């Protein structure tokens, strides 16, 4: 996470699509940003507007330390109609916004950002552009949103698997990938990994001892600590103990796994 990172709720019109708007300063951390299942539109001076797709592994820092960053973070499953592209085409990628949005709106937004006198004005410009796109965008796939809510409940409170309308597994997986960026099983693994981080973040004084990690692994729904170890290496390239020792304050979005009702400090 960037240093001096702050976030707030977007304007009310956008709250069913955007989890938060944020500002920060790049840390230059080569260890990378950890997967979270979300898509961000990010602006920074000199690099312009970029789309950061959903990751399946940590993404190394792409900007020099100290660079100002302004961004909006979409809730999982809702960005495809606004971006105008299936999210599966953005997985593990960071691309120019102009690759998915028409050139004129991107140039207009870039001009507003270049002229902004403060981070607050930059955030407002991003919100204006997304609100304009939202007016003409179709609704997100309701099937994907139902599945996302069900999976996050399963991970957070251990409910049983939910049943879905009678469509083929192949069609269900295709629609989910187009909305989220990867299949339901991968999304569940990412959500469980974030659940582990949330629990570890809530008990920072316990450290990374084997005993505390085993307890957190069980609470997060991992079969055992070996299972947690494998998933941490997959998503972060580091052991659970290393992650816990390095853990920075988490985005308010991930203090709950219910992405659609997350309470984010104004």
N, C-alpha and C positions, 0 to 999 in steps of 0.2 A: 504494500500500500504506500502511496506517496507520503512524504513527510508533510506535516501541517495539513493533513487531509481533513476536510470538513464536508458535510453533506446536509441537505435539507429536503423536505418534501417539495415536489414540483407544484405548480399551480393546480388548483382543484380539477380543472378540465382534464388534466393528464394523469391523474392519480390511479386510474385503472390500467394504465399502460407503463408508466415510469415509476420505478421504485424510489429513485432519488436523483437529484442533481447534485453535483459535487465539484469542488475545486481542490487543488492540491499542488504540491511541488514534488517533482520526480526525485526519488531517492537514489537512483542509479544502481539499485539492488540487482546484481546479476543472477540472484537466485530466482527471481521472477515473481509475477503475480500468480496466485494459486487459483485453480479452476473454481468457478462459482455458478455455472449454468446460465449466466447472464450475457447480454450483449450491450456494449457501450458505444456511444458516439463520443469521440474525444477530439478536442482541439488543443493545439499548442503552437506557439509562435514558431514560424519557420518550417513546420511540418504540415500545417493545414489541418483539415478535417479528416479523421480516420474512423473506421468502424472496427472495433475489436470483437471478433466473434467468440463463441463459447469455446473454452479450452478443455482439452483432455489431459493436459500436463501443464506444469508451471511455465509461464511465458516470461523470458528474460526481459529486463528493462530495455526499451527501444529508444529512449531519449536521455540526454546527458543529465546528470544530477543537477538539481536546482531549476530545471525547466518548469515553467508554469503549465499546469494542465487544467482544463475545464471539461466537464463531461456530464452526460446523462446516462443513467443505467436503466435499461428496460427490464421489466419482469420477465422471467422465462415464459416462452410460448406466445408472446404478443407482438414481437418486433417485425415479423415477416411482412405483414401487410403495409407497415409504415416504411420499411426499407425497400420494399418492392422486389424482394429476392427470398428464396427459401433459405432458412438459416443453416441448413445442411451444407450450403455452398460457402459458408463463412467459418465453419468449424476449424479451430486452430490457425486462423488467419487474422491478420490485421491489414486492411486494405483502405485505399482512399475512398471517402464517401462518394466521390464522383463516379466510382465504378458501379454504384447501385442507384444513385439519384441522378436526375437530369442535370446537365451542366449549369443551366441558368439559375435554378434555385441554390445550387451549391455555391456558385460565384457570388450570388446576392448575400447568402449567409456569411461567406468568407469575408466579404466587404464589411458587413456589420461587426464581425468579430475583430477585424483589423482596426476598426475605428472605436471599439469599445474602450471606455475610460476606466473600467473597473471589472473585476471578476463578476460582480452582480449584473452588470450590463451584458457581459458575455453569456452568462447563464440565461438571461432573459431572451437574448437573440436565439439561442438554441431552442428554448421552449417555444418561441414564436414559430420557428421553422417546423418543428415537430407538430404543433397544433395545426398549422396549415396543411401538412401532409395527412394528418389524421382526419380532416374533414372529407377527404376524397378516398380514404383507405377503407377497404372492407373490414369486417370484424375478424378477430383472430379465430382460428379453428376451435370451436367449442369442445370438441373431443379432446384435443391436446390439453386444454385448460382443466378439464375434468380429471384427466390422468395426472397432470402435474399436482393438483390439489390432493388427489388420492395418494400419490407416492410420497409427498411431503408429510402427510399424516402418518403413513406407515412408518417412515423413518423417525419422525419426532416422537410418536407415542406408541408405536408398535401395534397398530391396528392390523387386522387381517387384510389380505389382498382383496381389492374391490373388483366387482364384475363390471364389464362394459357392454354396450350394445353389441348385437351379434353382427360384427363385421370380421373379415378374415384378419388373422394375426399379421399377415404381410401388409395389408392396407393400413391397419392401425399403426404399425411401426413406420410406414412411409409417411403418414400424416404427422406423426410425432416428430420424426426427424426433420421434416420441413419446417415445423414450428419451433423446435427446441435446438436442433443442431446435431443431436445424436439420439439413439434409441432409448426406450424407457429404462432398460437395465442400466445403461451407462449413466443416465440422469439420476437414477436411484443411488448409484455408487458415489456420484459427485455430491448428492444431497447428504448422504451418510458421512462422507468425508467432512463436509462443512459442519455437520452436527457434532462430529468429534472436535473440530476446532472450536465450536461454540462452547462445548462443555469444558474443554481445556482452558479456554479464555476466562470462563467463569470461576475457575479454581487455580489462579496463577501461582498461588503460594505452595501448591503441592509439588511443583517441579516435574521433572521427567523421570522420576524413579520408576522401576519396573512395576512396583506395587500400585502406584497411582495410575500408571498407564493401563495396566490390566483392568483396573476399576473403570476408568473412562472408556476403554474399549468395549467393555460389557454394556455400559450405559448407552453407548452410541449404537449398539446393535451388531457389533462385530462378533463373529463366532469365537474368536480368541485373539490373543495379542499378535500371533503370527499373521492372522488375517489383517489386522490393523497395520502391521509392518509392511505387508505387501501393497496395501492400498496407498499408504503414505509414500512409498517409493515410486509407485505408479504415478501419482498425481503431483508429488512435490519433489521427487528425487532425493528425499531425505528421510531419515528414520523419525518415528514419532517423537522420541526424546529430543532430537535436534529441532524439530518443528516447534515443540512446546517451549524450548529455551529461547527460540527466536521470535516467538509469537508476538506480533504487534497488536494494538487495539483493533478489534474487528469493526468492519462497517456495521452500522446499526441494522442494515438489512438482514444480516446473518445472525442477529441475536434471537431470531425466531426462524423456523423453517417454513412458516406459512407466508410465502412470498406475497400473497394477495391481501394480507391484513397486517403486514409488518408495521410496527409502530416506529417511526423515524423522527428523531428530535427535530423540531422546526429550526 
